[in-house]
Amino acid sequence: MKSFVILLLFFLFLPTARAQEFPPIGTIDFYGLRTVSERQIREALIVKEGDAMLNSKEEVDAIEKRLASLPNVIEAKLNAGCCTGDGKSTLYIGIREKGADVFQFRTAPVGKVRLTDKILKLGEEFADAHQKAVLKGDAAEDRSAGHGLMNNAEARAIQEKFIPLASRNLKLLRRILRESSDAQHRALAAEIIAYYKDKSAIVADLVEALKDADGSVRNNAMRALGVIAGYAQAHPEKKIKVPFEPFVAMLNSLEWTDRNKSALVLGELTVRRDAELLKLLREKAVPALVEMARWKNDGHGGTSFFILGRVGGLSDEEIGQSWMSGKREDLIAEVQQNLRKR
């Protein structure tokens, strides 16, 4: 069965990905480095920009083990995706050093409840259509209704079927998220429940899914909450409340998808510059935001760059000008200086 991790990226190291679908490595970026240097990591990594993408789980496991043997490193995680602006692969190296926070997720449920074959088939069809669209560079989507509808006609037609499906199966989707022992079923449930018409009614379900032991479930829940957060900003009259605390914590996760998707949500939640949210980000996440703002892939680093600028008291206009002119380091230095003055 195909994985139901529906991402803007298709990760090489998931069981269903095929290495030959991935072009050579275009960028390598890092996160979690505090006392360990990038040079130390690169020397142990062996692969470099321009090399062929790693083509087996065994290779990945061997590199992660080698990285974890470095002084002061407890655990390492490699994450690959597609694609950079010039069509090459991205590779992210996550490091958990001694003393870093460890995330405690809930124990995986053991229930036998499952999605119907019809829902599973629709999920597989969407996974195929989505992957083809991404690899063609056709991943844009309309989020104006509080859920994603891709511009790609084939993928969008399937997503539109998710809307009545979520309404008819809300109780089942909630049971799957809480009780099912099958992580693929939970991940697909998190994807589909996001299409329920009353967004305020499903926020709690998706927030609870952020505690799931499986990264694909968390990823789909975060992505859905990010879209809902943007919808809530555009429609304050609906009084939809998306809590920010879990996403701030996940900016320090070893899992790249946790970091990437939590940044997307916080990009929406910081638009109004809530004082309590900015305070928590200053206290808990500035080092993480700095390294994420330096990621070479604009689609991944841009959101964290804007969040960092907001944390540092800069206007969106100032942040945007720095981004467009390529002055990332200048803005990072300005933010760090502003924060030292507090």
Secondary structure, 3 states (H helix, E strand, C coil): CCCCCCCCCCCCCCCCCCHHHCCCEEEEEEECCCCCCHHHHHHHHCCCCCCCCCCCHHHHHHHHHHHHCCCCEEEEEEEEEECCCCCCEEEEEEEEECCCCCCCCCCCCCECCCCCHHHHHHHHHHHHHHHHHHHCCCCCEECCCCCCEECCHHHHHHHHHHHHHHHHCHHHHHHHHHHECCHHHHHHHHHHHCCCCCHHHCHHHHHHHCCCCCHHHHHHHHHHHHHHHHHHHHCHHHCCCCCCHHHHHHCCCCCHHHHHHHHHHHHHHCCCCCHHHHHHHHHHCHHHHHHHHCCCCHHHHHHHHHHHHHHCCCCHHHHHHHHHCCCHHHHHHHHHHHHHCC
